Amino acid sequence: MNIRIGYGYDIHRLREGRRLVLGGVTIEHDKGLEGHSDADVVAHAVIDALLGAAGAGDIGTHFPDTDPQFAGADSIELLRRAVGKLKEQSWKIGNVDVTVVAQRPRLAPHVAEMRNALAEAMGIGADRISVKAKTNEGLDAAGTEEAIVAHAVALLHRFLLFKEL
């Protein structure tokens, strides 16, 4: 069996006039995340973790922010597409662990819904996804409510045929 881990990270500025989407869930807040797509840092970090584990580059390689077709894109749909690329290489997702850092809004009430949205997009059970919400105790861009940050790790596995060894 071939097992790999990948790490993903993303950060986007908060700004007025945008909706806040995290882990595929729209959350009521006075600001949203700035970006070319819906700027879902959780989905973006997960995509990077999955693609990184597979040695398949990063989100910008597959879904560049210079491409107009991704303007306003639904990041959960981008996650589905990234998972499709992994399946083409026979990778299976073991588990995904995410930490979201935001001073506000309070994210704990949305964690279960985020887990379910991510699970559905990846085609795995929500029991294989962890989403943790943290504040930064008033420190750095996340702590001063200038940005929201997400970190993710993913485990991929696949069985190798003898000729591939």
ZAVEXKE-479045 format. One record per residue (C-alpha): x, y, z. Coordinates in steps of 0.5 Angstrom, whole numbers, plus 500, padded with zeros to 3 digits. Layout:
REM residues N
rec east->X; north->Y; up->Z
...
//
This chain:
REM residues 165
rec east->500; north->500; up->500
rec east->502; north->507; up->498
rec east->501; north->512; up->504
rec east->502; north->520; up->503
rec east->500; north->526; up->507
rec east->499; north->533; up->505
rec east->499; north->540; up->508
rec east->495; north->546; up->506
rec east->494; north->553; up->508
rec east->490; north->559; up->506
rec east->489; north->566; up->508
rec east->484; north->571; up->505
rec east->483; north->578; up->508
rec east->476; north->580; up->511
rec east->472; north->586; up->507
rec east->465; north->588; up->507
rec east->461; north->587; up->502
rec east->462; north->580; up->501
rec east->459; north->573; up->504
rec east->463; north->569; up->508
rec east->464; north->562; up->506
rec east->468; north->557; up->510
rec east->468; north->549; up->509
rec east->462; north->550; up->504
rec east->458; north->554; up->509
rec east->455; north->561; up->508
rec east->456; north->564; up->515
rec east->452; north->570; up->517
rec east->457; north->576; up->519
rec east->459; north->583; up->517
rec east->464; north->581; up->512
rec east->466; north->576; up->508
rec east->473; north->574; up->505
rec east->476; north->577; up->499
rec east->478; north->573; up->493
rec east->478; north->571; up->486
rec east->473; north->565; up->488
rec east->468; north->565; up->494
rec east->475; north->565; up->498
rec east->473; north->559; up->502
rec east->480; north->558; up->506
rec east->477; north->552; up->509
rec east->476; north->549; up->502
rec east->482; north->552; up->499
rec east->487; north->549; up->505
rec east->484; north->542; up->504
rec east->485; north->542; up->496
rec east->492; north->544; up->497
rec east->493; north->538; up->502
rec east->490; north->533; up->498
rec east->494; north->535; up->492
rec east->500; north->536; up->495
rec east->499; north->529; up->498
rec east->498; north->526; up->491
rec east->504; north->530; up->489
rec east->500; north->534; up->484
rec east->501; north->541; up->485
rec east->497; north->546; up->488
rec east->490; north->550; up->488
rec east->493; north->555; up->483
rec east->496; north->550; up->478
rec east->489; north->547; up->477
rec east->485; north->553; up->478
rec east->489; north->559; up->477
rec east->486; north->566; up->480
rec east->488; north->569; up->473
rec east->483; north->564; up->469
rec east->476; north->568; up->468
rec east->472; north->561; up->469
rec east->474; north->561; up->476
rec east->472; north->568; up->478
rec east->467; north->567; up->483
rec east->467; north->560; up->483
rec east->464; north->555; up->489
rec east->470; north->552; up->492
rec east->466; north->546; up->494
rec east->466; north->545; up->487
rec east->473; north->546; up->486
rec east->474; north->541; up->492
rec east->470; north->536; up->488
rec east->474; north->537; up->482
rec east->481; north->536; up->485
rec east->478; north->529; up->489
rec east->476; north->527; up->481
rec east->483; north->528; up->479
rec east->486; north->524; up->485
rec east->481; north->518; up->483
rec east->484; north->518; up->476
rec east->491; north->517; up->480
rec east->487; north->511; up->484
rec east->488; north->515; up->491
rec east->483; north->514; up->496
rec east->482; north->519; up->502
rec east->484; north->517; up->509
rec east->482; north->523; up->513
rec east->483; north->530; up->513
rec east->484; north->535; up->519
rec east->483; north->542; up->519
rec east->484; north->548; up->523
rec east->480; north->555; up->522
rec east->483; north->561; up->525
rec east->478; north->567; up->526
rec east->477; north->572; up->532
rec east->470; north->573; up->529
rec east->465; north->570; up->528
rec east->464; north->564; up->533
rec east->465; north->558; up->528
rec east->464; north->552; up->533
rec east->456; north->552; up->532
rec east->458; north->551; up->524
rec east->463; north->546; up->525
rec east->458; north->540; up->524
rec east->455; north->543; up->518
rec east->462; north->544; up->515
rec east->464; north->537; up->516
rec east->458; north->535; up->512
rec east->459; north->539; up->506
rec east->467; north->537; up->506
rec east->465; north->530; up->507
rec east->460; north->530; up->501
rec east->464; north->534; up->496
rec east->470; north->529; up->498
rec east->465; north->523; up->498
rec east->467; north->520; up->505
rec east->464; north->520; up->511
rec east->464; north->526; up->516
rec east->467; north->521; up->521
rec east->474; north->522; up->517
rec east->474; north->529; up->517
rec east->476; north->534; up->523
rec east->474; north->541; up->523
rec east->477; north->545; up->529
rec east->475; north->553; up->530
rec east->481; north->557; up->534
rec east->482; north->564; up->535
rec east->488; north->568; up->535
rec east->487; north->571; up->542
rec east->487; north->578; up->539
rec east->494; north->577; up->535
rec east->496; north->577; up->528
rec east->491; north->578; up->522
rec east->487; north->573; up->524
rec east->486; north->576; up->531
rec east->485; north->583; up->529
rec east->480; north->581; up->524
rec east->483; north->583; up->518
rec east->483; north->576; up->515
rec east->481; north->568; up->516
rec east->486; north->563; up->516
rec east->486; north->555; up->515
rec east->491; north->550; up->516
rec east->489; north->542; up->513
rec east->493; north->536; up->513
rec east->490; north->530; up->509
rec east->492; north->522; up->509
rec east->492; north->519; up->502
rec east->493; north->512; up->500
rec east->492; north->507; up->495
rec east->494; north->500; up->493
rec east->500; north->499; up->489
rec east->500; north->493; up->483
rec east->507; north->489; up->484
rec east->509; north->492; up->477
rec east->509; north->499; up->480
rec east->513; north->497; up->486
//
